Amino acid sequence: MKIVITGGAGFIGSHVVRRFVTKYPTYQIINLDKLTYAGNLENLKDIEHYDNYRFVKGDIVDQAFLETLFSEEKFDAVIHLAAESHVDRSISNPLEFVMTNVVGTVNLLNAFKKHRTNEKGFFYHVSTDEVYGELTDEGKFLETTPYSPNSPYSASKASSDHFVRAYHETYDLPVKISNCSNNYGSHHFPEKLIPLFINNIKNKKPLPVYGKGENVRDWLFVEDHASAIDVIFHKGAFGETYNIGGNNEWTNIALVKLLCKLMDQKLGRPEGDAVKLITYVTDRAGHDYRYAIDSTKLMTKLGWRPSLQFAEGLSKTIDWYLANEDWLNNVTSGAYTEYYKEQYENR
């Protein structure tokens, strides 16, 4: 089986690529990534010489490039993870999110539909819980929850979800969709809350918390997300959507305080040292109050379960960042971009 994984050099994508390459040696895995600021080939140094792995640099917005690639490769399946994903950036530049998340997805659908030679081949689209909007204190998002996106990012992902379903209904293209909650773990670009705050605590910089920190998120360990994608890819039904959540709801301020406590312990600093770095900043525009995913369908139909709870996963995540200071320094300085030039561009 030949599979193209888009966005495979990013945070979630690198974990999915590594899992498929190492667990399924008979699969041919092509990692397609544009290598924006969030795509880092250093994330995959340990597998880059595997016989069943190959990296291709390219932009899913480039229709001609995809036409050539899909015509030559004849992929059996697509796992589509490539996306602009940072909400703050979407507020500053919504058109960039429309181009990558909407136009890019449609380009992939067209290329796969045109060049699919295996009738059993399918398109697996990975999305977010933010398409559902926000929750009050009660209830959780179900696969049947109506869409109500509130940011340019979530609107672009909602649109891409709709296009994937439309291609299934209109063209009978086999598809699968999953919507996940907030991911955390190793190799996460330090613009997101957890890696940003780990880095800031380590360097004794302020910890900017939106509003009063009362917004609630469900946190999913990225390796659990990769295992769920594996299960859905192999066992999920065509035309179906599966929600993936960690069953770990935390207010932002409670999460930050737990992170501060663990960081003080691991750095050998006095308890309460990191908490002093917390600063409250003006809340983000359109900041949804609460997200929470109900993964019952995935657990009962396909037998998936998250492997750990948040405190354990957060501790493992901190340990990884503290043990990989070079990776973090290369990312924050921009030096990680040199890796591609050394390994690929100058070959």
C-alpha positions in Angstrom: 0.0 0.0 0.0 1.3 3.5 -0.9 0.1 6.2 1.4 0.7 10.0 1.2 0.6 11.8 4.5 0.3 15.5 4.1 1.7 17.8 6.8 3.9 14.9 8.0 6.7 17.1 9.2 4.5 19.0 11.6 3.6 18.2 15.2 0.9 15.7 14.8 2.0 14.6 11.4 5.4 13.6 12.5 4.0 11.2 15.1 1.6 9.7 12.6 4.4 9.3 10.0 6.7 7.6 12.5 4.0 5.2 13.7 3.0 4.1 10.1 6.6 3.8 8.9 7.8 1.7 11.9 4.6 -0.3 12.5 3.8 -1.2 8.9 7.1 -1.9 7.0 5.3 -3.2 3.9 3.6 0.2 3.5 5.3 2.9 1.3 4.9 6.2 3.2 5.4 9.5 1.3 5.6 12.5 3.6 4.3 15.6 1.7 5.0 18.8 3.5 5.5 22.5 2.5 7.9 23.0 5.4 6.3 26.2 6.7 7.5 27.5 10.1 5.8 24.6 11.8 7.2 21.8 9.6 10.5 20.5 10.9 12.3 17.5 9.4 14.4 17.2 12.5 11.2 15.7 13.9 11.8 12.6 11.8 15.6 12.2 11.8 15.3 8.7 13.3 13.3 7.3 10.4 14.6 9.2 7.4 16.7 6.3 6.1 13.9 3.7 6.4 13.4 1.9 3.1 9.6 2.5 3.2 9.8 6.2 3.9 10.3 9.2 1.5 10.0 12.9 1.9 8.6 15.2 -0.8 8.5 19.0 -0.4 5.5 20.6 -1.9 2.5 22.9 -1.4 -1.0 21.5 -1.5 -2.2 24.8 -2.8 -0.1 24.2 -6.0 -2.6 22.3 -8.2 -0.1 21.6 -11.0 2.4 20.1 -8.5 -0.3 17.8 -7.0 -1.4 16.8 -10.5 2.1 15.6 -11.3 2.7 13.9 -8.0 -0.5 12.0 -7.9 -0.3 11.0 -11.5 3.2 9.6 -11.0 2.7 7.9 -7.6 -0.8 6.5 -7.9 -1.5 6.6 -4.1 -3.7 4.0 -2.5 -4.7 6.3 0.3 -4.3 9.9 1.6 -4.0 10.9 5.3 -4.6 14.6 5.2 -3.0 16.5 8.1 -1.6 19.6 6.4 -3.2 22.7 7.8 -2.6 26.2 9.1 -3.7 25.6 12.7 -2.9 28.6 15.0 -6.1 30.6 15.8 -4.2 33.8 16.5 -2.5 33.7 13.1 -5.9 33.1 11.5 -7.2 36.3 13.0 -4.3 38.2 11.6 -4.3 36.5 8.1 -7.5 34.6 7.4 -6.9 34.3 3.6 -3.8 32.2 4.2 -6.0 29.7 6.2 -8.6 29.7 3.4 -5.9 28.9 0.8 -4.2 26.0 2.7 -7.2 24.5 4.6 -9.9 24.9 2.0 -8.3 25.3 -1.4 -5.5 22.9 -0.5 -8.0 20.2 0.6 -10.1 20.5 -2.5 -6.9 20.3 -4.6 -6.0 17.0 -2.8 -9.5 15.6 -3.3 -9.4 16.4 -7.0 -6.0 14.9 -7.5 -6.8 11.7 -5.6 -10.2 11.3 -7.3 -8.6 11.7 -10.7 -5.6 9.4 -10.2 -7.0 6.8 -7.8 -6.5 3.3 -9.4 -7.3 1.2 -6.4 -11.1 1.1 -5.8 -10.5 0.4 -2.1 -8.3 3.5 -1.8 -9.7 6.3 0.4 -9.2 9.8 1.7 -8.8 10.3 5.4 -9.2 13.9 6.5 -8.0 14.9 10.0 -9.9 17.9 11.5 -10.5 19.7 14.8 -13.2 20.0 17.5 -13.2 23.7 17.0 -15.6 23.3 14.0 -18.4 22.7 16.5 -18.1 26.1 18.1 -18.3 26.3 21.9 -20.0 24.6 24.8 -21.4 25.9 28.1 -20.6 24.0 31.3 -22.7 21.0 30.2 -22.5 18.5 27.4 -19.8 17.3 24.9 -19.4 17.5 21.2 -20.8 14.5 19.4 -20.3 13.6 15.7 -23.8 14.8 15.1 -23.2 18.2 16.8 -24.1 21.0 14.3 -21.1 23.0 13.0 -20.8 26.6 14.4 -17.2 27.8 13.9 -16.2 31.1 15.6 -12.7 31.9 14.3 -11.3 32.1 10.8 -9.3 28.9 11.6 -12.3 26.9 12.6 -14.3 28.2 9.7 -11.6 27.1 7.3 -11.5 23.6 8.8 -15.3 23.4 8.9 -15.3 24.2 5.2 -12.7 21.6 4.4 -14.8 19.0 6.3 -17.8 19.9 4.3 -15.9 19.5 1.0 -14.6 16.0 2.0 -18.2 14.9 2.8 -19.5 16.5 -0.5 -16.9 14.5 -2.5 -18.1 11.4 -0.8 -21.8 12.1 -1.6 -21.3 13.6 -5.0 -18.5 11.5 -6.5 -18.8 8.4 -4.3 -15.2 9.0 -3.1 -14.4 6.8 -0.1 -13.6 9.1 2.8 -13.1 9.0 6.6 -13.0 12.1 8.9 -11.9 12.6 12.5 -12.2 15.6 14.7 -9.8 15.8 17.7 -9.4 17.9 20.8 -6.3 19.9 21.8 -3.1 17.9 21.3 0.0 18.0 23.4 3.3 16.2 23.5 6.8 16.2 22.1 7.9 18.1 18.9 5.2 20.8 19.3 6.1 24.2 17.8 6.5 26.6 20.7 3.8 29.0 19.7 1.2 26.7 21.4 0.4 27.0 25.1 2.2 24.1 26.6 5.6 24.2 24.8 5.5 28.0 24.9 5.1 28.0 28.7 7.6 25.3 29.2 10.2 27.4 27.3 9.1 30.6 29.1 9.3 29.0 32.6 12.7 27.6 31.8 13.9 31.1 30.8 11.9 32.9 33.5 9.8 34.8 31.0 6.2 35.9 31.5 3.4 33.4 31.1 0.6 35.3 29.2 -2.8 33.9 30.1 -5.9 35.1 28.1 -8.6 36.8 30.1 -9.0 35.1 33.5 -7.8 31.7 32.3 -11.3 30.2 32.7 -11.6 28.7 29.2 -11.9 24.9 29.2 -10.1 22.5 26.9 -10.0 18.7 26.5 -6.4 17.6 26.1 -5.3 14.6 24.0 -1.8 13.2 24.2 -0.4 13.3 20.6 0.7 9.6 20.6 -2.8 8.7 21.6 -4.1 10.7 18.7 -1.7 8.9 16.3 -2.9 5.6 17.6 -6.5 6.7 17.0 -5.7 7.7 13.4 -4.1 4.3 13.0 -7.3 2.6 14.2 -9.7 4.7 12.1 -7.5 4.3 9.0 -7.6 0.5 9.3 -11.1 -0.1 10.8 -13.2 3.0 10.3 -16.2 2.9 8.0 -16.3 5.0 4.8 -18.4 8.1 5.1 -18.1 8.1 8.8 -16.8 10.7 11.3 -15.1 9.8 14.5 -14.4 12.2 17.4 -11.1 11.8 19.2 -10.8 13.2 22.8 -8.6 12.6 25.8 -11.3 12.9 28.4 -9.1 15.5 30.1 -10.9 18.7 30.7 -8.9 21.5 32.3 -9.3 25.3 32.6 -6.4 27.1 31.1 -5.4 28.5 34.5 -5.5 25.2 36.2 -3.4 23.7 33.5 -0.8 26.5 33.7 -0.6 26.1 37.5 0.0 22.4 37.2 2.6 23.0 34.6 4.3 25.6 36.9 4.3 23.1 39.8 5.8 20.3 37.7 8.4 22.6 36.1 9.5 23.9 39.6 10.0 20.3 40.7 11.9 19.2 37.6 14.1 22.3 37.5 14.9 22.1 41.2 13.4 25.6 41.9 11.4 26.6 45.0 7.7 25.7 44.8 5.7 28.7 43.6 8.6 30.2 41.6 7.0 29.7 38.2 3.5 30.8 39.2 4.9 34.3 39.8 5.5 34.5 36.0 1.7 34.3 35.2 0.4 37.5 33.6 -3.2 38.0 32.5 -3.6 39.6 29.0 -6.6 40.8 27.0 -8.7 37.9 25.9 -8.5 36.7 22.3 -11.3 37.8 19.9 -13.9 35.1 19.5 -12.3 32.9 22.2 -14.6 29.9 22.6 -15.4 29.2 26.3 -15.3 25.4 26.3 -14.5 22.4 24.1 -15.1 18.8 25.1 -15.1 15.7 22.9 -17.3 12.6 23.4 -15.2 9.7 22.0 -17.8 7.0 22.7 -18.3 6.1 19.1 -14.6 5.6 18.5 -14.2 3.6 21.7 -17.3 1.4 21.3 -17.2 0.8 17.5 -13.4 0.6 17.0 -12.1 -0.2 20.5 -9.7 2.7 20.9 -8.8 4.1 24.3 -6.4 6.9 25.4 -3.3 5.4 27.1 -2.7 7.9 29.9 -4.2 10.8 31.8 -3.1 14.4 31.6 -0.8 14.7 34.6 1.3 11.8 33.4 1.3 12.9 29.8 2.2 16.5 30.8 5.1 15.2 32.9 6.4 13.1 30.0 6.0 16.1 27.7 8.1 18.4 30.0 10.8 15.7 30.3 11.1 15.6 26.5 11.5 19.3 26.1 14.0 19.6 29.0 16.0 16.7 27.5 15.9 18.2 24.0 17.0 21.7 24.5 18.9 21.8 21.1 15.6 21.0 19.3 13.8 23.7 21.1 16.6 26.2 20.6 16.8 25.4 16.9 13.0 25.9 16.6 12.9 29.2 18.5 15.9 30.6 16.7 14.8 29.4 13.2 17.9 27.3 12.8 15.9 24.2 12.2 15.3 25.3 8.6 18.9 24.6 7.8 18.3 20.9 8.3 16.3 20.6 5.1 19.0 22.4 3.2 21.6 20.1 4.5 19.7 16.9 4.1 17.7 17.5 0.9 18.2 20.7 -0.9 21.9 20.4 -1.5 21.9 16.7 -2.4 
